[in-house]
C-alpha cells in the first residue's frame, strides 16, 4: 500500500502532505487568539512558577537535596511505572475503541459504558476496593480458603500500582480514540480493500496512522495521570513522586524537599511533552476530496466475537465491578450495624454537579484557543503554548492548590477562598483532558472549509459556530465528559480551595474513609458513580451521532 502519508488512492486524500493554507485569511493567527491562548497558558504555568520561586530561595540546600539517592530512586520508579501503565492503557484503549465502534460486538452501547466507568471513581476508592477484594484476607482470599488457597499473590507495590492505574487510565485512550474513529472517512479504507489489501493491512497502513492524534492524546493523558496520582500509589504502598511530595507537605514543617520533588516532577512532565510534541506535526488527518462523509461499515468479529466480549466484561468487572462490590459490602454492613450517618444531604450532590459542570465549561472554553492556535498555525511558538497548558495536569492537586493560594493571597485577594478560584484550579488541573480530545477532532476538519467561509464574507464567530463547532462535536463531547468526571472526583484542590460550607461527594467520601467510617463513604460513592455514569452515557450516546467531514 505504501506509506500512508501519500497513498495513491482515487480520492487523492493524502494524509501526510504539507497542506498548509495558501490563503492569507488563515495564514496569520489573529492577535486576540494569541492573547487569550497566552493567558490560558500563563494560568496553567502558575504552579511551575510557584515551584521555581520556592526552590530559588533554597540556595546551596538545593544541591544537598538533589544529592540524596532516594530522590533518584523515586524518579526511576515513577518513570518505569508511567511507561508500563501508558503502554498497557494504549493497548486496551485502542482495542476497546475499535471493537465498540467498528465491529458487530453484541451490546456495544452497554459495553461502551461499562469499559468507560472506571474513569468515574476516585483512585483511592478504587485502589482500596482492589485491596478489599484481592488483598491479604480480602473477599477473594476468604472465598478461596475453603479450597486450600492460603495466600494470593501480593497486590502491593509495583504490580498493584500498575493494575490499578491501568484500569483507571485506559478510558482516556478509549474515549479519545472513539472520538477519532467517529471522524474518519471510510473512503480510504474502501479504496484500499478494492486494491486488494486485507483487513490487517488496511488497519495498519490506513486507519492506524489517521488515529495517531487520538492515540497520542490519550497516551499523554494516561502518562500525566500516572505521574499526578496520589491515592492509588499511596494505598498500594508504591513510592512515587506524588506520595513523597504529599508526605513532605503534610508531615514536615520544611516544605523545601516537597518543592524540589514537585519541580522534578514538572521537569519529567516537560520531558514527556518534548517527546510527544517533538514528532513531525505537519500532517493532515482530514478528508480533502469532495462529497459527504459517511459511517464505515462494521466488521464481523466471527469466531473472535465471544473472546472480545469476554475481554471487555473481564476488564470492566475488575475496573468497576470490584469497587461497586466493595462499596455495596460497606453499605450492607452499615445498615446491619445501624449506622445513622449513612445518608447524604442533597446539597452535597448539587454542589458536586454544579462545580463539576462549571469546571468543565470553563476548561473546554479555555482549551479552544490553545487547540485552534496549535492546530491551525503550527510552529514552535504555538507548540510552546500548547505544552505549557499540560503542566498543571501532571502536578498533584495539592501543589496546584498551594500555588493558586500563593498568587491569590498576594495579587488577587478577592479570589482567595472563593468558588471562582476553585473553578480555576479545575481548569489548571484538567485543561489537557480537553485539549487532547479537541485537538484530535480539530485536526480532522479541513481548513479549506474555513477558508471558503471567510472568503464568502463570514466572520470568525460565524465560521466557528457554523463549521468548526458542529464538525468538532465528538471531540467537544468527549472533552466535556472527561473534565466533568475528573472534577467530580478531584479531592486535594477541592479540600484546600473550596469555600466555607462547600462540600462535594469526593470530600464526603474522603472525610469518611480518613476516619475509617467506610460504611458512611458507601452512599456518596454510589451517588458519585451513578451521577457520573448518567452523564457519561448521555455523552457517549450523543457522540455516536457525530461524523466529521
LUMFISE-304924 format. One record per residue (C-alpha): x, z, y. Coordinates in steps of 0.05 Angstrom, whole numbers, padded with zeros to 5 digits, always signed. Layout:
N
XZY;...
END
This chain:
549
+00000+00000+00000;+00059+00011+00045;+00066+00062+00099;+00001+00089+00126;+00027+00083+00196;+00019+00007+00192;-00028-00011+00134;-00044-00086+00132;-00119-00078+00127;-00176-00122+00153;-00197-00077+00209;-00126-00070+00236;-00135+00004+00246;-00061+00021+00248;-00054+00097+00242;+00016+00103+00268;+00026+00052+00322;+00043+00078+00390;-00024+00062+00420;-00017+00094+00488;-00070+00078+00540;-00050+00019+00582;-00099+00032+00638;-00076+00076+00694;-00143+00113+00690;-00115+00154+00632;-00041+00148+00646;-00031+00207+00693;-00061+00275+00680;-00106+00300+00736;-00075+00357+00777;-00136+00401+00765;-00127+00393+00690;-00055+00416+00697;-00075+00476+00739;-00127+00501+00690;-00083+00489+00629;-00024+00524+00661;-00068+00583+00680;-00093+00589+00608;-00021+00585+00582;+00002+00637+00632;-00051+00686+00608;-00031+00673+00536;+00042+00685+00554;+00029+00753+00586;+00043+00793+00523;+00110+00758+00515;+00127+00772+00589;+00109+00845+00578;+00156+00849+00518;+00212+00816+00558;+00203+00866+00614;+00204+00924+00565;+00266+00901+00527;+00304+00883+00591;+00302+00956+00610;+00339+00977+00547;+00409+00954+00566;+00460+00968+00512;+00408+01002+00469;+00381+00934+00451;+00444+00915+00412;+00443+00982+00375;+00371+00968+00353;+00388+00897+00331;+00447+00923+00290;+00401+00961+00244;+00399+00930+00175;+00326+00949+00163;+00303+00905+00220;+00333+00843+00189;+00305+00862+00121;+00236+00865+00151;+00249+00799+00185;+00267+00765+00118;+00207+00796+00082;+00159+00775+00136;+00186+00704+00136;+00181+00698+00060;+00110+00725+00058;+00089+00677+00114;+00118+00616+00077;+00087+00633+00010;+00019+00650+00039;+00017+00587+00081;+00034+00541+00023;-00019+00572-00022;-00071+00571+00034;-00058+00497+00047;-00067+00480-00026;-00132+00519-00033;-00159+00497+00034;-00147+00422+00023;-00175+00424-00048;-00238+00462-00028;-00250+00418+00033;-00244+00355-00009;-00289+00375-00066;-00343+00404-00020;-00344+00343+00027;-00325+00283-00014;-00348+00297-00085;-00413+00308-00124;-00397+00382-00135;-00462+00420-00152;-00490+00466-00098;-00440+00442-00046;-00474+00477+00012;-00474+00544-00023;-00402+00536-00048;-00381+00518+00023;-00410+00583+00050;-00381+00624-00007;-00309+00599+00000;-00313+00609+00076;-00339+00681+00073;-00272+00716+00063;-00259+00699+00135;-00313+00747+00159;-00283+00810+00130;-00232+00853+00167;-00166+00851+00129;-00163+00927+00120;-00232+00928+00088;-00216+00871+00041;-00148+00898+00022;-00177+00967+00009;-00230+00934-00034;-00176+00900-00076;-00144+00968-00086;-00210+01000-00105;-00225+00945-00156;-00156+00922-00181;-00111+00981-00165;-00090+01040-00207;-00151+01079-00231;-00194+01025-00200;-00261+00998-00224;-00229+00945-00268;-00179+00995-00298;-00236+01042-00315;-00276+00986-00347;-00217+00963-00390;-00195+01033-00411;-00243+01031-00469;-00207+00970-00496;-00139+01004-00496;-00114+00977-00430;-00079+01036-00399;-00048+01005-00336;-00057+00940-00298;-00001+00905-00260;+00012+00938-00193;-00028+00909-00135;+00020+00939-00084;+00079+00905-00050;+00091+00831-00043;+00042+00807-00098;-00016+00845-00068;+00000+00824+00003;+00007+00752-00019;-00060+00753-00056;-00097+00789+00000;-00072+00746+00057;-00081+00681+00019;-00153+00699+00005;-00164+00715+00078;-00127+00656+00109;-00143+00595+00066;-00211+00588+00103;-00171+00569+00165;-00145+00508+00129;-00211+00496+00094;-00253+00494+00158;-00202+00454+00196;-00195+00401+00141;-00271+00398+00134;-00276+00381+00208;-00222+00328+00198;-00258+00297+00139;-00322+00293+00179;-00286+00249+00230;-00253+00200+00181;-00278+00128+00179;-00281+00105+00106;-00267+00032+00123;-00193+00041+00108;-00208+00072+00041;-00256+00015+00023;-00203-00036+00042;-00150-00001+00001;-00196+00002-00060;-00213-00072-00052;-00138-00087-00052;-00131-00053-00120;-00109+00016-00101;-00132+00073-00145;-00165+00138-00122;-00100+00178-00121;-00061+00123-00084;-00117+00117-00033;-00118+00192-00022;-00043+00197-00017;-00029+00137+00028;-00093+00132+00069;-00133+00196+00071;-00079+00250+00069;-00039+00221+00128;-00102+00220+00170;-00115+00293+00154;-00045+00315+00177;-00070+00342+00244;-00124+00384+00209;-00076+00408+00155;-00022+00426+00205;-00072+00462+00249;-00099+00503+00192;-00029+00518+00164;-00006+00541+00232;-00065+00588+00239;-00052+00615+00169;+00021+00628+00185;+00005+00662+00251;-00049+00705+00220;+00000+00728+00166;+00050+00746+00220;+00000+00786+00260;-00039+00821+00205;-00032+00896+00201;-00088+00923+00157;-00073+00887+00092;+00003+00896+00092;-00005+00970+00110;-00054+00987+00056;-00016+00947+00004;+00050+00981+00024;+00088+00919+00044;+00138+00926+00100;+00127+00872+00152;+00137+00867+00227;+00066+00888+00244;+00069+00950+00201;+00136+00970+00231;+00111+00957+00302;+00048+00998+00292;+00087+01056+00263;+00134+01056+00322;+00078+01051+00373;+00037+01108+00342;+00089+01155+00312;+00145+01152+00364;+00148+01172+00437;+00201+01119+00447;+00169+01051+00442;+00234+01012+00453;+00242+00995+00380;+00170+00972+00376;+00181+00927+00436;+00243+00897+00405;+00207+00885+00339;+00148+00853+00375;+00195+00808+00414;+00229+00787+00349;+00160+00771+00321;+00145+00729+00382;+00211+00692+00373;+00194+00679+00300;+00128+00651+00325;+00165+00605+00373;+00209+00582+00315;+00147+00563+00274;+00117+00528+00334;+00182+00490+00346;+00179+00464+00274;+00105+00447+00279;+00107+00412+00347;+00175+00381+00334;+00143+00329+00289;+00130+00258+00317;+00065+00263+00353;+00052+00193+00379;+00006+00171+00324;-00067+00156+00327;-00117+00180+00277;-00178+00146+00305;-00214+00082+00289;-00194+00022+00333;-00239-00033+00307;-00309-00049+00329;-00370-00023+00293;-00404+00042+00279;-00373+00095+00236;-00408+00118+00173;-00402+00170+00120;-00358+00160+00060;-00389+00155-00009;-00379+00217-00052;-00333+00212-00112;-00356+00232-00181;-00317+00290-00209;-00336+00273-00281;-00301+00320-00330;-00270+00358-00272;-00338+00380-00245;-00341+00447-00281;-00267+00465-00273;-00274+00451-00198;-00337+00493-00195;-00303+00549-00234;-00243+00549-00186;-00288+00555-00125;-00330+00610-00156;-00269+00648-00181;-00234+00648-00113;-00299+00665-00077;-00312+00722-00126;-00244+00753-00112;-00246+00739-00038;-00317+00762-00022;-00348+00787-00087;-00299+00844-00098;-00305+00871-00026;-00381+00867-00029;-00379+00904-00096;-00334+00958-00068;-00378+00965-00006;-00441+00970-00049;-00409+01024-00092;-00393+01064-00028;-00465+01055-00004;-00495+01077-00070;-00451+01139-00073;-00471+01156-00002;-00545+01151-00019;-00536+01191-00083;-00500+01247-00047;-00550+01247+00010;-00504+01228+00068;-00547+01230+00131;-00500+01186+00173;-00505+01120+00134;-00545+01082+00186;-00521+01041+00245;-00554+01041+00313;-00580+00973+00335;-00537+00973+00398;-00474+00971+00356;-00495+00906+00323;-00518+00877+00390;-00452+00897+00424;-00413+00863+00368;-00453+00798+00372;-00453+00796+00448;-00378+00810+00455;-00361+00760+00400;-00406+00706+00429;-00376+00716+00499;-00306+00715+00470;-00320+00651+00430;-00350+00616+00490;-00293+00634+00537;-00240+00617+00486;-00268+00548+00468;-00277+00531+00542;-00206+00553+00557;-00179+00513+00498;-00207+00446+00520;-00160+00434+00579;-00099+00452+00537;-00120+00408+00479;-00140+00349+00522;-00075+00352+00561;-00033+00354+00498;-00073+00301+00460;-00083+00250+00516;-00018+00259+00555;+00034+00274+00501;+00102+00296+00526;+00150+00354+00528;+00114+00389+00585;+00045+00384+00553;+00074+00406+00487;+00104+00467+00522;+00036+00485+00550;+00005+00480+00480;+00060+00521+00448;+00052+00576+00500;-00021+00583+00481;-00003+00602+00410;+00039+00664+00427;-00017+00715+00430;-00044+00700+00361;+00020+00720+00325;+00027+00787+00360;-00010+00848+00336;-00073+00864+00374;-00043+00929+00399;+00014+00892+00433;-00035+00843+00467;-00078+00901+00489;-00020+00941+00518;+00005+00880+00555;-00063+00869+00587;-00068+00943+00604;+00002+00939+00636;-00016+00879+00680;-00087+00901+00698;-00065+00971+00717;-00012+00942+00764;-00041+00878+00791;-00116+00877+00777;-00143+00947+00777;-00215+00923+00777;-00206+00893+00708;-00178+00956+00677;-00222+00984+00621;-00275+00931+00635;-00314+00885+00589;-00281+00825+00623;-00212+00849+00602;-00235+00855+00530;-00260+00783+00531;-00194+00760+00560;-00158+00797+00503;-00202+00758+00453;-00182+00694+00488;-00107+00710+00484;-00112+00731+00410;-00156+00674+00385;-00142+00615+00431;-00100+00580+00376;-00160+00581+00330;-00199+00539+00380;-00140+00494+00397;-00127+00477+00324;-00198+00456+00309;-00208+00419+00375;-00142+00383+00371;-00157+00353+00302;-00224+00325+00326;-00199+00300+00393;-00142+00260+00361;-00195+00222+00322;-00230+00198+00385;-00206+00130+00410;-00183+00139+00483;-00205+00068+00498;-00276+00094+00497;-00258+00139+00555;-00222+00083+00590;-00282+00038+00585;-00329+00091+00612;-00283+00106+00671;-00275+00032+00687;-00351+00027+00688;-00353+00079+00743;-00369+00142+00704;-00340+00207+00730;-00294+00250+00686;-00351+00300+00678;-00398+00246+00653;-00345+00219+00605;-00334+00289+00577;-00408+00304+00568;-00430+00237+00541;-00369+00215+00499;-00317+00268+00485;-00362+00328+00471;-00411+00293+00424;-00355+00260+00384;-00314+00325+00380;-00375+00365+00357;-00348+00381+00287;-00285+00410+00317;-00324+00447+00371;-00370+00480+00320;-00311+00498+00276;-00274+00528+00336;-00335+00569+00356;-00343+00594+00285;-00270+00614+00277;-00266+00651+00343;-00334+00685+00335;-00316+00711+00266;-00248+00734+00289;-00277+00771+00349;-00328+00805+00304;-00273+00838+00262;-00220+00848+00316;-00201+00921+00320;-00138+00943+00358;-00154+00905+00422;-00227+00929+00420;-00206+01001+00409;-00158+01001+00468;-00196+00957+00517;-00270+00969+00502;-00309+01000+00560;-00334+01071+00555;-00394+01075+00508;-00379+01007+00478;-00376+01004+00402;-00373+00947+00353;-00383+00943+00278;-00308+00938+00268;-00298+01002+00309;-00352+01038+00269;-00320+01016+00203;-00251+01037+00225;-00273+01106+00250;-00309+01119+00184;-00252+01096+00139;-00199+01132+00181;-00236+01197+00166;-00245+01177+00092;-00321+01172+00100;-00323+01107+00062;-00398+01111+00049;-00410+01112+00124;-00370+01048+00130;-00414+01012+00079;-00474+00995+00123;-00433+00969+00183;-00390+00930+00134;-00451+00897+00102;-00480+00882+00171;-00415+00851+00192;-00415+00806+00130;-00488+00787+00139;-00483+00772+00214;-00421+00731+00204;-00449+00695+00143;-00512+00674+00180;-00471+00646+00238;-00423+00612+00190;-00479+00579+00151;-00511+00552+00214;-00445+00524+00238;-00429+00492+00171;-00498+00461+00164;-00492+00431+00234;-00421+00408+00221;-00444+00365+00163;-00485+00323+00212;-00425+00305+00255;-00390+00238+00244;-00334+00220+00294;-00325+00148+00316;
END
